[in-house]
Amino acid sequence: MKRREFIQQTTAASALVGLGGFGLQSFSSSLKKISILHTNDVHSHIDPFGPQDGRNPNQGGVARRASLIEGIRANNPNTLLLDAGDIFQGTPYFNYYGGELEFKLMSMLKYDAATLGNHDFDNGLEGLYAQLPHAKFDFISANYDFSNTIIDTHTKPYKVFVKNGIKIGVFGLGIELAGLVDKNMYKETVYLNPVEIAQDMSRILKENEKCDLIICLSHLGYNYRNNPERPSDLSLAAATKNIDLIIGGHTHTFLKKPTIVKNSIDQNVLVNQVGCFGINLGKIDFYFDSAKNKSSEGVSILV
């Protein structure tokens, strides 16, 4: 099946989810469409898996992802491309180039923003800092305080994008590094409570920035059934308000379509994650009517 046909069929088959807005009966060509594309936990996988790979034969690869993204952007220029962390570590490309190749390729693909995962500290703060000039996109991190580190001023807590008159606020959250990363790698980086920070960020984006769509780029992990006290995307969605979409990472969770969670005021939040290694590309379309009420549909596309 041709990739374009696959996109059309999978998108048509995905459910339209109301986010305090309208349903299928209001669906029309007059709606404004915003497409959110996303990856997570690519782990330096530049090439596709080989034909003899037991689990993912002939899947993934930056070149295929680039072709897919180019086609989606051609159909809808009002598109954002985001990554939820763990860009580094996993193939010899990282061991040899230290992240330079990953950032250069993401820049060529015109990523709009990314957050940091625990493996993005694997060459230490100095190693990450050395590669930042190769990243022509913003790193968004709200709950890592880098004030006493070399990374200070090189990340933003959030960023606002405007597409076709729609204001989109994106903020980032990272997992607690203690216990996952050697202290020498992250040094004086201070971890802040992600739920409290999410409440602050979503309030700022909703009330101060007047955003129509609020997205959290999260590297907290999808869910921890055996440790419900540990912050996760599902628990974050339930404990907060004003967030429309949580794009997750860390747990390598393959979701065919977003999970719907009721937030603290009983409104729908979408939570999505597309596994790992660049095998899938997440695609979530938001539709806005003239009053900026919104609905959405999402799907995971095999690269």
C-alpha positions in Angstrom: 0.0 0.0 0.0 1.3 3.4 -0.8 2.2 5.5 2.2 -0.3 8.3 1.3 -3.1 5.8 1.0 -2.1 4.4 4.3 -2.2 7.8 6.0 -5.6 8.5 4.5 -7.1 5.2 5.6 -5.7 5.2 9.1 -6.7 8.8 9.7 -10.2 8.2 8.5 -10.5 5.2 10.7 -9.4 7.0 13.9 -12.0 8.3 16.2 -12.9 12.0 16.4 -12.5 13.0 20.0 -14.3 16.0 21.5 -12.1 18.3 23.6 -14.8 20.4 25.1 -15.8 21.4 21.5 -17.8 19.7 18.8 -18.5 16.3 17.3 -18.6 14.8 13.9 -21.8 16.6 12.9 -19.8 19.8 12.8 -17.0 18.5 10.7 -16.6 20.6 7.6 -14.0 22.0 5.3 -14.3 25.4 7.0 -12.5 24.1 10.1 -8.9 25.0 10.8 -6.7 21.9 10.9 -3.5 21.8 13.0 -1.4 18.7 12.6 1.0 17.6 15.4 3.7 15.1 14.4 5.9 13.5 17.1 8.6 11.0 17.9 10.2 9.7 21.1 13.1 7.5 22.2 14.6 7.4 18.8 17.9 6.5 20.5 20.3 7.4 17.6 18.6 5.1 15.1 19.6 6.7 11.9 19.3 3.8 9.5 16.2 1.5 9.1 16.3 -2.0 10.6 17.6 -4.6 8.2 15.5 -7.1 6.3 16.7 -9.9 8.7 15.8 -8.1 11.9 13.6 -10.4 13.9 11.2 -7.7 15.3 11.3 -4.7 13.0 12.5 -5.8 9.5 12.8 -2.9 7.0 11.2 -0.4 9.5 12.3 3.0 10.6 15.1 5.2 9.4 15.5 9.0 9.1 15.1 9.0 5.3 11.7 7.3 5.4 10.6 9.6 8.3 11.7 12.6 6.2 9.6 11.5 3.2 6.6 10.9 5.4 6.9 14.2 7.1 7.4 16.1 3.8 4.2 14.5 2.4 2.1 15.5 5.5 3.4 19.0 5.5 2.6 19.3 1.8 -1.0 18.4 2.6 -1.1 20.7 5.6 1.5 23.4 6.2 0.0 24.1 9.6 2.1 21.3 11.1 4.4 21.1 14.2 7.0 18.4 14.6 8.0 17.5 18.2 10.2 15.0 20.0 9.8 13.8 23.6 13.4 12.9 24.4 16.0 10.2 24.5 17.4 11.4 21.2 20.8 10.0 22.2 22.3 6.6 22.8 21.6 3.2 21.2 23.8 2.9 18.1 27.5 3.5 17.1 26.5 6.8 15.6 26.2 8.3 19.1 29.3 6.6 20.3 31.3 8.1 17.4 29.7 11.5 16.8 28.4 12.2 20.3 25.0 13.4 19.1 26.1 15.8 16.3 24.5 13.6 13.6 21.2 13.3 15.5 20.8 17.0 16.0 21.9 17.8 12.4 19.4 15.4 10.9 16.6 16.6 13.2 17.4 20.1 12.1 17.2 19.0 8.4 13.8 17.5 9.2 12.8 20.9 10.7 11.8 19.8 14.1 10.1 22.6 16.0 11.0 21.6 19.5 12.2 18.7 21.7 12.4 17.9 25.4 15.2 16.1 27.2 15.2 12.5 28.2 17.5 10.8 30.7 19.8 9.4 28.0 20.4 12.8 26.5 22.7 13.3 29.6 24.8 10.2 28.7 27.8 12.3 27.6 27.3 14.7 30.5 26.2 18.3 30.5 29.4 19.2 28.7 28.7 16.7 25.9 25.1 17.9 25.5 26.3 21.6 25.5 28.9 20.8 22.8 26.2 19.5 20.5 23.6 22.3 21.0 24.9 24.5 18.1 23.9 21.7 15.7 20.3 21.8 16.9 18.3 24.4 14.9 15.3 23.9 17.1 14.4 24.7 20.7 14.8 22.5 23.7 11.8 22.9 26.1 12.2 21.8 29.7 10.2 23.3 32.6 11.0 21.0 35.5 14.8 20.8 35.2 16.4 23.8 36.8 19.7 24.3 35.0 20.6 27.6 36.8 23.9 26.4 38.2 25.0 24.4 35.1 26.5 25.1 31.7 23.0 24.5 30.1 21.6 27.5 31.9 19.7 29.8 29.3 19.9 27.1 26.6 16.5 25.6 27.3 13.1 27.3 27.6 10.2 26.2 29.9 7.7 26.6 27.1 7.3 28.0 23.6 4.2 29.4 21.8 3.7 28.7 18.1 1.1 30.4 15.9 -0.4 28.3 13.0 -3.2 29.7 10.9 -4.3 32.0 13.7 -4.2 29.2 16.3 -1.9 29.8 19.3 -0.2 26.5 20.4 1.6 26.4 23.7 4.2 23.7 24.3 6.0 23.0 27.6 8.4 20.2 28.5 8.8 17.8 31.5 11.6 15.4 32.3 11.9 12.4 34.5 13.8 12.4 37.8 17.4 11.8 36.9 18.6 10.5 40.3 18.8 6.7 40.1 18.7 6.7 36.3 21.7 8.9 35.5 25.1 9.2 37.2 25.2 12.4 39.3 28.4 13.4 37.5 26.5 13.6 34.3 23.8 16.0 35.3 25.7 17.7 38.2 23.7 20.6 39.8 20.6 20.1 37.7 17.6 20.4 40.0 14.5 18.2 39.5 11.2 20.0 40.2 7.9 18.3 40.8 6.4 17.7 37.4 2.7 17.9 38.5 3.2 21.3 40.2 5.2 22.6 37.2 2.6 21.3 34.7 -0.1 23.1 36.7 1.9 26.4 36.5 2.8 26.0 32.9 -0.7 25.1 31.7 -2.1 28.1 33.7 0.4 30.5 32.1 -0.2 29.2 28.6 -4.0 29.3 29.0 -4.4 32.6 31.0 -1.4 34.7 30.2 -0.5 33.5 26.7 -4.1 32.9 25.7 -3.2 29.6 23.9 -5.9 27.7 22.0 -4.1 24.4 22.2 -1.7 23.3 25.0 0.7 20.4 24.6 3.0 18.8 27.2 6.2 17.2 25.9 6.9 14.6 28.5 9.6 12.1 29.3 8.0 10.9 32.5 6.8 7.6 31.1 3.3 6.4 30.1 2.2 4.5 33.3 3.6 2.6 36.3 1.1 0.1 37.5 3.4 -1.3 40.2 4.4 2.2 41.4 1.3 4.4 41.2 3.0 7.2 43.2 5.6 7.7 40.5 4.6 10.5 38.1 3.5 9.3 34.7 1.7 10.7 31.7 -1.6 9.1 32.7 -1.5 10.4 36.3 -0.3 13.8 35.1 -3.3 14.1 32.8 -5.7 13.2 35.6 -4.2 15.6 38.1 -4.1 18.7 36.0 -6.3 20.9 33.7 -6.0 22.9 30.5 -3.6 20.4 28.9 -5.0 19.1 25.6 -2.3 16.7 24.6 0.6 14.9 26.4 3.2 13.5 24.0 5.2 11.0 26.0 8.4 9.0 26.0 10.7 6.9 28.2 8.7 3.7 28.6 8.8 2.8 24.8 5.0 2.4 24.8 3.6 1.6 21.4 0.1 3.1 21.1 -1.9 2.7 17.9 -4.0 5.8 18.8 -4.0 8.2 21.8 -5.3 7.2 25.2 -8.2 9.5 26.4 -8.0 10.5 30.1 -10.4 12.7 32.1 -8.6 15.6 33.7 -9.2 17.2 37.1 -12.3 19.0 35.7 -13.6 16.0 33.8 -12.4 17.2 30.3 -10.7 14.9 27.8 -6.9 14.9 27.6 -5.1 12.9 24.8 -2.0 10.9 25.9 0.2 9.5 23.1 3.5 7.7 22.6 4.9 5.9 19.6 7.3 3.3 21.0 10.9 3.8 20.2 13.7 3.8 17.6 11.9 5.9 15.0 9.7 3.0 14.0 6.5 5.0 14.1 5.5 8.6 13.7 2.7 10.0 15.8 0.1 12.2 13.9 -2.7 14.0 15.8 -4.9 16.4 13.9 -6.8 19.1 15.8 -9.8 20.8 14.2 -11.0 24.3 15.3 -14.3 25.9 14.4 -14.8 29.7 14.1 -15.2 30.0 17.9 -12.0 28.0 18.4 -13.8 25.0 19.8 -11.7 21.9 19.1 -11.8 18.2 18.4 -9.1 15.8 17.4 -8.2 12.5 15.8 -4.9 10.6 16.2 -3.0 7.7 14.7 0.4 6.1 14.8 2.0 5.7 11.4 4.5 3.0 10.6 7.6 4.5 9.1 
